[in-house]
Amino acid sequence: MYRCIAQAVLSDEVRSAAAEISSPVARIEWASGVTLQCKLEDVPHDHHAAFLRTGASLEPCTDVYLCWFDGTATQWLEDIEVCLKRKGTSTDTGCTIFRDHPGRCDWAYIDPPRLAVEAQADQLERDVRALFQGGAPWSPNA
């Protein structure tokens, strides 16, 4: 599956503008760092968007995204209802970051290597638990 690798360095003026956006919650969550990676995926694209901070609305729940186009230094902010928080059915998977985005967004991505490592860790945990709960005695030759 295609994962966008586009990154943007957040400008001080855009960060200041984002800090001025009101929020209905007391604690605003911000992206860590100043280099942000695009969250759009599935097919190559030139319009990019990266999570910057929690948004200005609880109904619908929004987040503020840093947006940019390939080949330009221009950055702008969008306070939008994101796909993950969209109300509706489980088949309601269209992108809400911008109307013509043909794919899904980062939170819909299943990372196979990570899932494989988690599955191995889960199996190891089950094996260790069985060993210490009266399971078959462990042998290095087993």
N, C-alpha and C positions, 0 to 999 in steps of 0.2 A: 504494500500500500504506500502511496506517495505521502511523504511528510514534508511540508514546506520547511526550508532551512533559512528563509529570509530573516534578517535581524535588523533592528534599528536602534540607534543610540538615542535615548530620550533627551530632547533639548531642555535646557533649564526653563525657557519661557513656556513650553508646553506643560512641563511639570507644574509650574506655578499656576497656570490656567486650570489644570486638573485639581489642584488643591483648593481652588475657589468654588468648585462645584459643591453645592449643598448636599447633605446626606440625611436621611431619616434615622440613621443609626449612629450611636455614639462612637463606635469603633470602626474606622474605615480600614479595610484591608488593602494594602498596596502590593504590587509586584515587587519582587526583590531585585535589586540591581538597576542599572541604567541601560543595559543592553537587553532589549526585549525581543523574543522570537515570535514569529507569526503563528497563530493558532489555526489558520485555515488549512485545509488539506484535501486530499483525494486526487486533485489534478493540478498541474502547474498553473500559476496565476500571477498577475502583476499587481493586484490590489491586496494589500496585507493588513492584518489586524492582530494586535497583541493585547492581552489583558493588562490593564494598568492599575485599576482600583475598583472597589465596590461603587455602585452607582447611586443615583439620586432618587430612585423610586423603589418602593417595595411591592407595588401592584401596578403593572407587572414588575417583578424583580429585575433590576437592570445592573449592568456593569459598565464602567468607562473603559473604552478601548482606544489605544493609540493606533492610528491608521496612517498608511503611507503607500505610495506607488513606487514600483521599481524605477530606478534611474532619476529620482527626484529627491531633494532634501526636504521638501514640504511634508509636514506632519500635521495631523488634526485629530481631534477627539470626537468620539461618538459615544453617547450614553444610550445603550441599547439593551433590549430584552434578549438575552442570549439563549441559544438552542437548549442548553442544559436545563434552564429554568423555565422553559416554555410550558405553559399549561396545555392540556389536551391529551390526546391518545399517545400510546407508545409508538405509533407509526408517524407521528408528527415530528419528522426529523429534518425538515428544511432549515437551511441556515438563516439566521436572523441578523447576521452581521451586515450582509448586504444582499440585496434582492437577487442579483444574477450569479451569486456564488454557486457553482454546480455541485459542490461537495458538502461534506459535513465538517464539523469542527473538532478540535483536539480532544475534547472530553468524550467523543464518541469513538475514539481510536482505541483499538485493542493492541497492546504491545506484546506480540508473541514471545520474544525472548524473556520479558519480565514475567509473563504468565508461566513459562516453563520453569524459571528459577523458583517462583512461588510454589509451583506444584512439587518440585523436588524438595523444597524446605518443608512443605506440609507432610510429605511422605516420610522424611527423616524424623520429623517430630512424632508421627504415629509410630514409627519403628522404635524410637527411644522410649516412648510412653509404654508400649507393649513390653519392652524389655524390663522396665522397672515396675510393671504391674503384674508380675508373675508370668510373663510370656515365656517362650522357649529360651533357654539359656543361650547367651550370645557366644559365638565361637568365631575366631578369625578365619576358620576354614569352612564356615557355613556358606 
